Amino acid sequence: MRSDSPTPEDVGPDLPKTVGEGGSPSMRRRRRFQFPLLVGALVGIAFAGWYARDNWMHIRRLWDPLYGDPLHEAFRRYPLAEATVPEELISVGNVNKDGIPALVNPPMLAATDAAQMRPDDRVIGVSIGGLPRAYPLKILEWHEVVNDDLAGVPIAVTYCPLCDSSIVFDRRAVFQNDPVEFGVSGLLYNSNVIFYNRTSSEEESLWSQMGRTSILGPQTGRELPVLPLEVTTWADWRARHPDTQVLSPQTGHRLDYSGISPYADYFAGKLPMPLFAVEPFAPTDRLGWLDPVLGAWTADRTVAVPVEAFTEQDATTIELGTSSLTVVSNPGAGTLRVVDQEGDVHWMYAAWFAWYAFQPQTEIYEPRAGATP
């Protein structure tokens, strides 16, 4: 008769017996045979995960018919082998030339008439000659380029949703003060939008937004000068600039600027990253792939300033050699703006992965540690 007292075999967690323990001889042989297969499968899965992480761009080429497709119109249009950047890092953004329509001198509204704007709408804010103007990202994500004139200065307000990158350029620097007009080529370099200048086909060149230079065509190597900007919320911008104008949603295009962003899943991390070819990959031990940074540079220094790392609104000065930036954070709005600068220093806003892809030698400013780059 079986005793109710527990035996040594009854004590402990409810785990399966180890391979080869118990069962018939044939069962033990089967287990010994299956064990190496199980180990091999686990190793294979681990290797596949590692390879996919580091070679996503190459895997994507196998199943995405537009990804780097040399037969796609955007690829046929340009001799990309002659570009100054690696051809394998140039991708089709799944649209053809002007498939994303750039805006040209679009209408503006006074702040008091901008009923479509929500307080937390993100905007690119630009002020020239005392005239402030806001460009909502919920409109720019559909157009990527606004060719505009502000206080007599022809500017290009640019935004790449994939890189969350915002830069404002002076359009007078290409053709001897004759303002150039930019369009969207349908191509990407390092997952970042490539523009083209709208002139005759003989003078057309391709321009990298975050590279800030022409990468193909007669203007190859020419650099576009950047202008001061900030990325903030509509409420923050309007509070400091009550007389601001704002880009009107009446752009002439039948697009729903008030709906859910077409990039909502992308920024929610629901899509594999990167969607397009990127090299080098940004390390993620200190910053997340899509974490926003203010990227600043001089002739010989670059620094990424994490936008969300500041917890105080006090002004902070960031030294870059003999140059410096003074920034102020608005933690409630999750924004960071430059309020003063010394020396030849410039800045843009971008996601961490994109800034690193273009500036792999960058330093990271850590305000909480009290460090300077």
Secondary structure as UniProt FT lines:
FT   HELIX           8..10
FT   TURN            19..20
FT   HELIX           25..54
FT   HELIX           56..63
FT   TURN            65..68
FT   TURN            70..71
FT   HELIX           73..76
FT   HELIX           80..82
FT   HELIX           87..89
FT   STRAND          90..92
FT   TURN            97..98
FT   STRAND          103..104
FT   STRAND          108..110
FT   HELIX           111..113
FT   TURN            115..116
FT   TURN            119..120
FT   STRAND          122..128
FT   TURN            129..130
FT   STRAND          131..136
FT   HELIX           137..143
FT   STRAND          145..150
FT   TURN            151..152
FT   STRAND          153..160
FT   TURN            161..164
FT   STRAND          165..170
FT   TURN            171..174
FT   TURN            176..177
FT   STRAND          182..189
FT   TURN            190..191
FT   STRAND          192..197
FT   TURN            201..203
FT   STRAND          206..208
FT   TURN            209..212
FT   STRAND          213..216
FT   TURN            218..221
FT   STRAND          226..227
FT   STRAND          230..233
FT   HELIX           234..240
FT   TURN            242..243
FT   STRAND          245..247
FT   TURN            257..258
FT   TURN            262..263
FT   HELIX           264..267
FT   TURN            268..269
FT   TURN            289..290
FT   STRAND          292..297
FT   STRAND          302..306
FT   HELIX           307..309
FT   STRAND          316..320
FT   TURN            321..322
FT   STRAND          323..330
FT   TURN            331..334
FT   STRAND          335..342
FT   STRAND          346..351
FT   HELIX           352..358
FT   TURN            360..361
FT   STRAND          363..364
FT   HELIX           367..369
//
